[in-house]
């Protein structure tokens, strides 16, 4: 299972979501890819006002906030 976190520097919500994902890895197997949107103009155009954004297997699943229980439920359903 691939999980992508779109983030940017200085984003406190991004830091919170990342910590939730790192904690969730103890309960479920997934590969976490963290991508700074500010390194790619196309990502800035797409996600500038939405970070943090979490994709599961390439599909947007969460943005702004992430509850670990909800994440694990959605992850296990896919």
Helices and strands as residue ranges (DSSP letters): E 2-7, H 12-24, E 31-36, G 37-39, H 41-47, E 53-56, E 59-63, H 68-77
